[in-house]
Amino acid sequence: MNRARARLLGVEIDPLDRAALLAEVASLLHRGQASTIAYANVHVLNTALGDEGLRRFLADADVVYADGIGVVYGAALTGQRLPERMTGADWIWDFAALASGRWRVFWLGGEPGVSEAAAARLRETHPALQIETDHGFHEDVPALIARINAFAPQVLLVGMGTPLQERWVARWRSELAAPVVWVVGATHDVISGRVSRGPQWLHQRQEWLARLWVEPGRLWRRYLLGNSAFFLRVLGQRLRIRGP
């Protein structure tokens, strides 16, 4: 990477906007080497503080981009710049347009039928998209990997939530033939319509607040407590940078 990465709570994040992220995917495929793409949001960075395997996964990833506005704000508080936050629901349509008629894609994750429904929605707009799917609850992982490799995708999307998806990729990456493996969280839930993003006027400005609006019982601890802890830690990083 020629560009300078931002560094938040010990994790390096690439200063990419959506166009640059997709250009990076194309570049990784052109190189043809086994590559991994990850994202950073407040939940990921908070979790990484107590999870050495997740920290190592993020450090080894070829690309780490800002998935949440909190990370963009956190970078700004420490005198760094990240140009944009991009959840999977933001970039997946542009990615599908880029991949259509060009790359094979395998989407793994979610409850049975969910990633399949999400892929069907993408094909409605991009009928030439070659995409196969499967759910994320397999006991016979070698058989699953054989199926993925038989499809020969250029890009494998893995959505199991953090830190499970990162652990899964770290464990099985050497056996996955896909040149690019990309962890994508719960993007399938949103694209399939299983989970709402909340009011458009809100999720375009504060995605975390829109998600809290939709699922307060499940997410209040992650966002209300997690966001507060994150910004206290970022302020601590800022004070350490400035010194006495």
ABEGO torsion letter per residue (X at the ends): XABBBBBBGGBBBBBBBAAAAAAAAAAAAAAGBBBBBBBBBAAAAAAAAABAAAAAAAAABABBBBABAAAAAAAAAAGBBBABBBBAAAAAAAAAAAABGABBBBBBEEBBGAAAAAAAAAAAABAABBBBBBBABBABAAAAAAAAAAAGBABBBBBAEOAAAAAAAAAAAAABABABBBBAEAAAAAAAGABBAEBAAAAAABAAAAAAAABAAAAAAAAAAAAAAAAAAAAAAAAAAAEX
